[in-house]
Amino acid sequence: MTQCARLGYGTRLEGWDVSDPAHPSRRWSRPLTNNAQFAYLAFRPDGRLLAV
């Protein structure tokens, strides 16, 4: 699985499976506690942990 994470409108952090770029699928979504305009994100090499 190829993963991508993004901020969704400053209120949610979303994780996406982009294995098929023509049909990405959202895998998870979590609320943010503040109205973030940007964040630094990094996946662990095995893809099982996202640092924010």
C-alpha positions as CSV (number, residue, x, y, z in Angstrom):
1,M,0.0,0.0,0.0
2,T,1.2,3.5,-0.9
3,Q,0.2,6.0,1.7
4,C,-0.3,9.8,1.8
5,A,-1.4,12.0,4.7
6,R,-2.9,15.5,4.5
7,L,-4.6,18.2,6.5
8,G,-8.3,18.4,5.6
9,Y,-9.4,22.0,5.7
10,G,-7.5,22.6,8.9
11,T,-9.8,20.5,11.1
12,R,-8.9,16.9,10.2
13,L,-5.9,14.8,9.5
14,E,-6.5,12.3,6.8
15,G,-4.7,9.2,5.6
16,W,-5.1,7.9,2.1
17,D,-4.2,4.8,0.2
18,V,-2.8,6.0,-3.2
19,S,-1.7,2.7,-4.6
20,D,-4.0,3.4,-7.5
21,P,-3.5,7.1,-8.2
22,A,-6.7,7.1,-10.4
23,H,-8.8,5.9,-7.4
24,P,-7.3,7.0,-4.1
25,S,-9.2,5.9,-1.0
26,R,-9.4,7.5,2.4
27,R,-8.2,5.0,5.0
28,W,-8.7,7.1,8.1
29,S,-9.6,10.6,9.4
30,R,-8.9,12.1,12.8
31,P,-10.0,15.5,14.2
32,L,-7.3,18.1,15.1
33,T,-7.5,19.9,18.4
34,N,-6.5,23.2,16.9
35,N,-7.2,25.0,13.6
36,A,-3.8,24.1,12.0
37,Q,-2.8,25.8,8.8
38,F,0.2,23.5,8.2
39,A,1.9,20.5,9.9
40,Y,5.1,18.5,9.5
41,L,4.3,14.9,8.8
42,A,6.5,11.8,8.5
43,F,5.7,8.1,8.1
44,R,7.9,5.5,9.8
45,P,9.7,3.5,7.0
46,D,7.3,0.5,7.5
47,G,4.3,2.9,7.1
48,R,2.7,1.8,10.4
49,L,3.3,5.1,12.3
50,L,2.7,8.7,11.3
51,A,4.5,11.5,13.3
52,V,2.8,14.9,13.3
